[in-house]
Amino acid sequence: MTMQTIAKEDFSRMFRMDPSDLPERVVRLIGEYDLHYRPSQMKDLEEYVLNFLKLDENSKLSRSGEENRLAFEHGWSENLDKIRQSDPGDYQLALKPGYFRGNRFFRYDNQLVVTDNHQLEYELFVIARLCIFHGWLAGARVICEFGCGTCANMLLLSEAMPEATLIGLDWAKASRDIASHLRQSLAKPISGHVFNMLDPDHTLDIPEGAAMLSIHAFEQLGTRFDAILDFIMSKRPSIVVQYEPVLEFYDSESVLDVLALRYCRKRGYLEGYYTKLRSLEEKGIIKILGAWRPYLGGVLHESSLIIWRPV
């Protein structure tokens, strides 16, 4: 079957940008990465569904909050060890989260597709983040990231917006230490703080008008997002940019989406958040600037964009 490729025009469509407005680095990476794929065939779909069903039987998919914290502390500690042993030119690879293991399947354009490049999911994620940063955070003087994890997003931000002050928040001590290492080794205004989104510290100093960001972080909250929403509102950000699973955007009549819904719910991922934001907008408390599903996914589920601000 003829291979297809994801081109500049596709990223423009997914992230609602004019092709001429794509950052130079994005255009370069589109040329450097192998972005070829082919639509899945019946045999591929059978393999994918069988793998999903085997995974679905795994009791380890469902974890308690404490198990989650321990898992992330362990995982980010491994990234901390790697970055301490790496040169700055290798930091992106050192901070790559361990859950990007590589796979020949991924979700794209409302279908399951197959690739020979098993790192394509991660490489697309790099490009996606750069598009998001350029489209919604350009010009921000202070950017605060919730659930900064390995600090890979802050590294990309520091390269794309070197003058911005970056504040990373995460419940893992290793994340704080990675941020500290980036600040010292790169001589950039980056800081990290231990922070629990379920019980946020309102004394934390975040300047009014800062931009706020979350990428694959709120997903861990499930339905327990009221406390962090109150925190965000109290800090009066200029914009909140979130790239998270939005279950409301899945189609209950699509087999692939039903599988994604099942996976997200078994993992206890974010649910009801977009509905809550819509309710706040109806009350005149916030303004939703954009909310859509790019149809660019991982292997098992996808993230969507929600951009909003307090009124």
C-alpha positions as CSV (number, residue, x, y, z in Angstrom):
1,M,0.0,0.0,0.0
2,T,1.2,3.5,-0.9
3,M,2.7,5.4,2.0
4,Q,1.4,8.8,2.9
5,T,3.1,11.6,4.8
6,I,2.1,14.3,7.3
7,A,2.9,17.6,5.7
8,K,3.0,21.3,6.7
9,E,-0.5,21.8,5.6
10,D,-1.7,19.0,7.9
11,F,-0.1,20.6,11.0
12,S,-1.6,23.9,9.9
13,R,-5.1,22.3,9.8
14,M,-4.6,20.4,13.1
15,F,-3.4,23.4,15.1
16,R,-5.4,26.1,13.2
17,M,-2.4,28.0,11.9
18,D,-1.7,29.5,8.6
19,P,1.0,27.5,6.8
20,S,3.2,30.6,6.4
21,D,3.0,31.1,10.2
22,L,4.6,27.8,11.1
23,P,7.8,28.3,13.1
24,E,11.0,27.7,11.3
25,R,11.9,24.9,13.6
26,V,8.7,23.1,12.9
27,V,9.2,23.4,9.2
28,R,12.8,22.0,9.6
29,L,11.6,19.1,11.8
30,I,8.9,18.2,9.3
31,G,11.7,17.8,6.8
32,E,14.0,15.9,9.1
33,Y,11.6,13.4,10.7
34,D,10.2,10.4,8.9
35,L,6.5,11.2,9.0
36,H,5.3,8.5,6.6
37,Y,2.4,6.2,7.4
38,R,-0.2,4.1,5.8
39,P,-3.9,3.5,6.7
40,S,-4.4,0.3,8.7
41,Q,-5.9,-2.8,7.0
42,M,-8.1,-5.4,8.6
43,K,-5.2,-7.5,9.8
44,D,-3.7,-4.4,11.4
45,L,-7.0,-3.6,13.1
46,E,-7.3,-7.1,14.4
47,E,-3.8,-7.0,15.9
48,Y,-4.5,-3.6,17.5
49,V,-7.7,-4.6,19.0
50,L,-6.3,-7.9,20.3
51,N,-3.4,-5.9,21.9
52,F,-5.9,-3.5,23.5
53,L,-8.0,-6.3,24.9
54,K,-4.9,-7.9,26.5
55,L,-3.9,-4.6,28.0
56,D,-7.4,-4.0,29.2
57,E,-7.2,-7.2,31.3
58,N,-4.1,-5.8,33.1
59,S,-5.1,-4.8,36.6
60,K,-2.1,-2.5,36.7
61,L,-4.0,0.0,34.4
62,S,-5.9,1.2,37.4
63,R,-3.6,2.8,40.1
64,S,-4.3,4.6,43.3
65,G,-3.1,8.2,43.7
66,E,-0.2,7.1,45.9
67,E,0.8,4.5,43.3
68,N,0.7,7.2,40.7
69,R,2.9,9.5,42.7
70,L,5.5,6.8,43.4
71,A,5.6,5.8,39.7
72,F,6.1,9.3,38.5
73,E,8.8,10.1,41.1
74,H,10.6,7.0,40.0
75,G,10.3,7.7,36.3
76,W,11.3,11.4,36.6
77,S,14.2,10.4,38.8
78,E,15.5,8.3,35.9
79,N,15.3,11.4,33.7
80,L,17.1,13.4,36.3
81,D,20.0,10.9,36.3
82,K,20.1,11.0,32.5
83,I,20.2,14.8,32.2
84,R,23.0,15.0,34.8
85,Q,25.1,12.7,32.6
86,S,24.2,14.5,29.3
87,D,25.5,17.5,27.4
88,P,23.0,20.3,26.8
89,G,22.7,19.2,23.1
90,D,21.3,15.9,24.3
91,Y,18.9,17.2,26.9
92,Q,15.8,16.6,24.7
93,L,16.5,12.9,24.5
94,A,17.5,12.7,28.2
95,L,14.1,14.3,29.2
96,K,12.0,12.1,26.9
97,P,9.4,10.4,29.2
98,G,9.9,6.6,29.5
99,Y,6.3,5.9,28.5
100,F,7.2,6.8,24.9
101,R,8.3,3.2,24.1
102,G,7.7,3.2,20.4
103,N,5.0,1.5,18.4
104,R,4.0,0.9,14.8
105,F,0.4,2.0,15.5
106,F,-0.9,5.5,16.2
107,R,-4.1,7.5,15.8
108,Y,-4.3,10.2,13.2
109,D,-7.0,12.0,11.2
110,N,-9.8,9.9,12.9
111,Q,-8.3,6.6,11.9
112,L,-5.7,4.0,13.0
113,V,-2.6,4.2,10.9
114,V,0.7,2.2,10.7
115,T,4.2,3.5,10.4
116,D,7.7,2.0,10.0
117,N,9.0,4.8,12.2
118,H,8.3,3.5,15.7
119,Q,9.3,6.9,17.2
120,L,6.7,8.8,15.1
121,E,4.3,9.3,18.0
122,Y,7.0,11.1,20.0
123,E,8.3,13.1,17.1
124,L,4.8,14.3,16.2
125,F,4.4,15.3,19.9
126,V,7.5,17.5,19.6
127,I,6.1,19.2,16.6
128,A,2.7,19.6,18.1
129,R,4.0,21.3,21.2
130,L,6.1,23.7,19.2
131,C,2.9,24.6,17.2
132,I,0.9,25.1,20.4
133,F,3.6,27.3,22.0
134,H,4.0,29.4,18.9
135,G,0.2,29.8,18.4
136,W,-0.8,30.6,21.9
137,L,2.2,31.5,24.1
138,A,4.3,33.7,21.9
139,G,5.1,36.9,23.7
140,A,4.3,35.6,27.2
141,R,6.7,37.0,29.8
142,V,6.0,34.4,32.4
143,I,4.8,30.8,31.7
144,C,3.7,28.5,34.5
145,E,3.4,24.8,33.7
146,F,1.3,22.4,35.8
147,G,2.6,18.9,36.0
148,C,5.9,19.7,34.4
149,G,7.2,16.1,34.8
150,T,10.5,15.7,33.1
151,C,10.6,19.4,32.2
152,A,10.8,18.5,28.5
153,N,8.1,21.1,27.8
154,M,10.1,23.8,29.7
155,L,13.2,22.9,27.7
156,L,11.3,23.4,24.4
157,L,9.8,26.6,25.7
158,S,13.2,27.9,26.8
159,E,14.5,27.3,23.3
160,A,11.4,28.8,21.6
161,M,11.0,31.8,24.0
162,P,14.4,32.3,25.6
163,E,13.3,35.6,27.3
164,A,10.3,34.0,29.1
165,T,10.5,33.2,32.8
166,L,9.4,29.6,33.3
167,I,7.8,28.2,36.4
168,G,7.4,24.4,36.6
169,L,5.1,22.8,39.1
170,D,4.9,19.1,39.9
171,W,4.3,16.8,42.9
172,A,7.6,15.0,42.2
173,K,10.7,16.3,43.8
174,A,12.7,15.0,40.8
175,S,10.8,17.5,38.6
176,R,11.9,20.4,40.8
177,D,15.5,19.1,40.6
178,I,15.4,18.8,36.8
179,A,14.2,22.4,36.6
180,S,17.0,23.5,38.9
181,H,19.5,21.7,36.7
182,L,18.2,23.4,33.6
183,R,18.4,26.8,35.2
184,Q,22.0,26.2,36.3
185,S,23.3,24.5,33.1
186,L,21.5,26.7,30.6
187,A,21.6,30.0,32.6
188,K,17.9,30.6,31.9
189,P,15.1,31.8,34.1
190,I,13.6,28.4,35.0
191,S,12.4,27.4,38.4
192,G,10.7,24.3,39.8
193,H,8.4,23.8,42.8
194,V,6.9,20.7,44.5
195,F,3.2,21.3,44.0
196,N,0.1,19.2,44.5
197,M,-2.8,20.0,42.1
198,L,-5.2,18.3,44.5
199,D,-4.2,20.6,47.3
200,P,-2.6,23.6,45.7
201,D,-0.5,26.0,47.8
202,H,-2.1,29.4,47.3
203,T,0.9,31.2,48.8
204,L,3.0,30.3,45.7
205,D,4.0,33.5,44.0
206,I,2.8,33.5,40.4
207,P,2.5,37.0,38.9
208,E,-0.9,38.2,37.7
209,G,-1.2,38.0,33.9
210,A,1.1,35.0,33.6
211,A,0.3,32.3,31.0
212,M,-0.5,28.9,32.3
213,L,0.1,25.6,30.6
214,S,-0.7,21.9,31.1
215,I,0.2,19.0,28.8
216,H,-0.8,15.5,29.7
217,A,-0.9,16.6,33.4
218,F,-4.6,17.4,34.2
219,E,-5.3,13.9,32.8
220,Q,-4.2,12.5,36.2
221,L,-6.8,14.4,38.1
222,G,-9.8,12.4,37.0
223,T,-12.8,14.3,38.3
224,R,-10.9,16.1,41.1
225,F,-10.1,19.4,39.3
226,D,-12.1,21.9,41.4
227,A,-9.2,22.8,43.7
228,I,-6.8,23.5,40.9
229,L,-9.4,25.5,39.0
230,D,-9.9,27.7,42.0
231,F,-6.2,28.1,42.2
232,I,-5.9,29.2,38.6
233,M,-8.8,31.6,38.9
234,S,-7.2,33.2,42.0
235,K,-3.9,33.9,40.1
236,R,-5.7,35.7,37.3
237,P,-3.7,34.4,34.3
238,S,-3.8,36.1,30.9
239,I,-4.3,32.7,29.2
240,V,-4.6,29.0,30.0
241,V,-3.4,26.6,27.4
242,Q,-4.2,22.9,27.9
243,Y,-3.4,19.9,25.8
244,E,-5.2,17.1,27.6
245,P,-7.6,14.2,26.9
246,V,-11.1,15.6,26.5
247,L,-13.5,12.7,26.7
248,E,-16.4,14.9,25.6
249,F,-14.8,15.1,22.1
250,Y,-14.8,11.3,21.5
251,D,-17.5,9.7,19.3
252,S,-19.4,7.0,21.1
253,E,-20.3,5.5,17.7
254,S,-16.6,5.0,16.7
255,V,-14.9,1.8,17.6
256,L,-11.5,3.5,18.0
257,D,-13.0,6.2,20.2
258,V,-14.9,3.7,22.3
259,L,-11.6,1.9,23.0
260,A,-10.0,5.2,23.9
261,L,-12.8,6.1,26.2
262,R,-12.5,2.7,27.9
263,Y,-8.8,3.1,28.3
264,C,-9.1,6.6,29.7
265,R,-11.8,5.7,32.2
266,K,-9.9,2.6,33.4
267,R,-6.8,4.8,33.9
268,G,-9.0,7.3,35.8
269,Y,-8.1,10.1,33.4
270,L,-9.6,13.6,33.3
271,E,-13.4,13.6,32.8
272,G,-16.0,16.3,33.0
273,Y,-13.4,19.1,32.9
274,Y,-14.5,20.6,29.6
275,T,-18.1,20.4,30.7
276,K,-17.2,22.3,33.8
277,L,-15.4,25.0,31.7
278,R,-18.4,25.4,29.5
279,S,-20.6,25.9,32.6
280,L,-18.2,28.6,33.9
281,E,-18.3,30.3,30.5
282,E,-22.1,30.3,30.5
283,K,-22.0,32.0,33.9
284,G,-19.6,34.7,32.5
285,I,-16.7,33.6,34.7
286,I,-14.3,32.5,32.0
287,K,-14.0,32.9,28.2
288,I,-13.1,29.8,26.1
289,L,-10.9,31.0,23.3
290,G,-10.7,27.7,21.5
291,A,-11.5,24.0,22.1
292,W,-11.0,21.3,19.5
293,R,-9.6,17.9,18.8
294,P,-6.7,17.9,16.3
295,Y,-7.1,14.2,15.6
296,L,-3.4,13.6,16.3
297,G,-3.1,10.9,18.8
298,G,-0.9,8.5,20.6
299,V,-1.4,4.7,20.4
300,L,-4.3,4.4,22.7
301,H,-5.9,7.8,23.1
302,E,-5.6,11.4,22.0
303,S,-5.3,14.9,23.5
304,S,-7.3,17.9,22.6
305,L,-6.7,21.6,23.0
306,I,-8.6,23.9,25.3
307,I,-7.6,27.6,25.5
308,W,-9.3,29.9,27.9
309,R,-8.9,32.8,30.3
310,P,-10.7,34.2,33.3
311,V,-13.0,37.1,32.5
